[in-house]
Amino acid sequence: MATHAGGLKDGLKGGLTTGAAVRIEGLVRAFGDRRVLDALDLTVAPGEFVALIGRSGSGKSTLLRVLAGIDHDVTGYQRLDAPENVSVVFQDARLLPWKRLLENVTLGLDGPDATRRGRTALAEVGLAGRERAWPVELSGGEQQRVALARSLVREPELLLADEPFGALDALTRIRMHALLRRLCEAHRPAVLLVTHDVDEAIALADRVLVLDAGRIAADLPITLPAPRAPGSPAYAALRADLLARLGVDVEPADADGPDADRGGVEPAEGGTP
Ligand SMILES: Nc1ncnc2c1ncn2[C@@H]1O[C@H](COP(=O)(O)OP(=O)(O)OP(=O)(O)O)[C@@H](O)[C@H]1O
C-alpha cells in the first residue's frame, strides 16, 4: 500500500531545522515494561537511501510506524523530526479492489493534473496502458508496482518501505530492485527500507543500519561500486559482516554458493517473518 501518512505533526520539535529528512534522538517506544526502541538515535539525509535490518522482533516495523505517524504512543524522545510528506509501502500492495489502477494511484491527489500525473506514474513503473485494469487482474509484482506509483506520485520527502518485496519471487524481486533504484534516482525521496534480505540492502542502500537492543547498533555506508553484483570478495565480506551482525555465521566463501542469490535472513530464533 502507499499510505499517505501525516508525518509527525504532533511530535515535531522546532521543525526540520537540521537539513536532515529524518532526525531522531533518544526515541523510546515501550510496550508495557518492554522497551522495544530504547533511546534510539537516527538521522537520514534528504535523498539518502537507508536500509534497516535487524533480527525478527528487534523493532524495525515499530520504528517505521512511528515515523509514518501510524503509531502515536511514543513513550519519549528528545527530538523527533520527520517531514509532513511521507509515503509508506508495505509487503502487500493494499490496492482498493473496486477501483481501477489509475484511480488507485490518484486517490486523494488534488489538482487538475492528477490524472496526468497518475498516468505518468503508472508509465514509470512499467504499467502504461493498464490504467483501466482492476487490481485483481495484476500479479503480485505488478500490484507492488502500482503501490510504488501511488507512493511516488505524491513526491514524498520520505518513503518508508516495510519489506516491500518480501512476498515476491527472487527474479521479480531483482527486477523490483532495479525499478526502485530508478524511481528513487528520479524522485530523490529519502528512503528507509526495512528488509530481511541482506542482498537487497546491499543492492539498494547508501547505508545499512542494524537495529539491535532498541538502538542502531551498526551504521555501515555501502561503498561498493555499481553494479553491486554478488561475487566479488568485497561483496562477500560485506554480506558476511551483515549476516554476522544478525547472528548468522557465514563463511565469506558461502556468498558464492547456491544460496547466494537469495540472501534472505531470518535468524534461527525466528518470530513472524
Ligand atoms: N502493539 C503491540 N503490542 C505489544 N507488543 C508489540 C506491539 N507491536 C509490536 N510489539 C512488539 O515489539 C517488538 C518489535 O516488533 P516489530 O514488529 O517492530 O519487530 P520487527 O523487527 O519489525 O520484526 P519482524 O522482522 O519479525 O517483522 C516485538 O517483540 C513485538 O511483539
The ligand as an SDF file (V2000), in Angstrom:
LIG
                    3D

 31 33  0  0  0  0  0  0  0  0999 V2000
    1.0030   -3.3750   19.5140 N   0  0  0  0  0  0  0  0  0  0  0  0
    1.9230   -4.0810   20.1760 C   0  0  0  0  0  0  0  0  0  0  0  0
    1.7110   -4.5350   21.4090 N   0  0  0  0  0  0  0  0  0  0  0  0
    2.6500   -5.2230   22.1030 C   0  0  0  0  0  0  0  0  0  0  0  0
    3.8480   -5.5390   21.6020 N   0  0  0  0  0  0  0  0  0  0  0  0
    4.1200   -5.1210   20.3650 C   0  0  0  0  0  0  0  0  0  0  0  0
    3.2020   -4.3840   19.5730 C   0  0  0  0  0  0  0  0  0  0  0  0
    3.7590   -4.1080   18.3700 N   0  0  0  0  0  0  0  0  0  0  0  0
    4.9810   -4.6610   18.4060 C   0  0  0  0  0  0  0  0  0  0  0  0
    5.1990   -5.2720   19.5890 N   0  0  0  0  0  0  0  0  0  0  0  0
    6.4210   -5.9820   19.9770 C   0  0  0  0  0  0  0  0  0  0  0  0
    7.5310   -5.1740   19.6930 O   0  0  0  0  0  0  0  0  0  0  0  0
    8.5960   -5.9600   19.2220 C   0  0  0  0  0  0  0  0  0  0  0  0
    9.0850   -5.4170   17.9100 C   0  0  0  0  0  0  0  0  0  0  0  0
    8.1130   -5.6470   16.9060 O   0  0  0  0  0  0  0  0  0  0  0  0
    8.3460   -5.2080   15.4150 P   0  0  0  0  0  0  0  0  0  0  0  0
    7.1890   -5.6790   14.6090 O   0  0  0  0  0  0  0  0  0  0  0  0
    8.6650   -3.7630   15.3600 O   0  0  0  0  0  0  0  0  0  0  0  0
    9.6510   -6.0330   15.0660 O   0  0  0  0  0  0  0  0  0  0  0  0
   10.3660   -6.2560   13.6520 P   0  0  0  0  0  0  0  0  0  0  0  0
   11.8110   -6.0070   13.8610 O   0  0  0  0  0  0  0  0  0  0  0  0
    9.6780   -5.4630   12.6000 O   0  0  0  0  0  0  0  0  0  0  0  0
   10.1130   -7.8010   13.4520 O   0  0  0  0  0  0  0  0  0  0  0  0
    9.9840   -8.6850   12.1210 P   0  0  0  0  0  0  0  0  0  0  0  0
   11.3290   -8.6330   11.4910 O   0  0  0  0  0  0  0  0  0  0  0  0
    9.6460  -10.0270   12.6290 O   0  0  0  0  0  0  0  0  0  0  0  0
    8.9080   -8.0660   11.2770 O   0  0  0  0  0  0  0  0  0  0  0  0
    8.0840   -7.3820   19.1330 C   0  0  0  0  0  0  0  0  0  0  0  0
    8.5290   -8.0970   20.2530 O   0  0  0  0  0  0  0  0  0  0  0  0
    6.5900   -7.2270   19.1740 C   0  0  0  0  0  0  0  0  0  0  0  0
    5.9880   -8.3170   19.7950 O   0  0  0  0  0  0  0  0  0  0  0  0
  1  2  1  0
  2  3  1  0
  2  7  2  0
  3  4  2  0
  4  5  1  0
  5  6  2  0
  6  7  1  0
  6 10  1  0
  7  8  1  0
  8  9  2  0
  9 10  1  0
 10 11  1  0
 11 12  1  0
 11 30  1  0
 12 13  1  0
 13 14  1  0
 13 28  1  0
 14 15  1  0
 15 16  1  0
 16 17  2  0
 16 18  1  0
 16 19  1  0
 19 20  1  0
 20 21  2  0
 20 22  1  0
 20 23  1  0
 23 24  1  0
 24 25  2  0
 24 26  1  0
 24 27  1  0
 28 29  1  0
 28 30  1  0
 30 31  1  0
M  END
$$$$
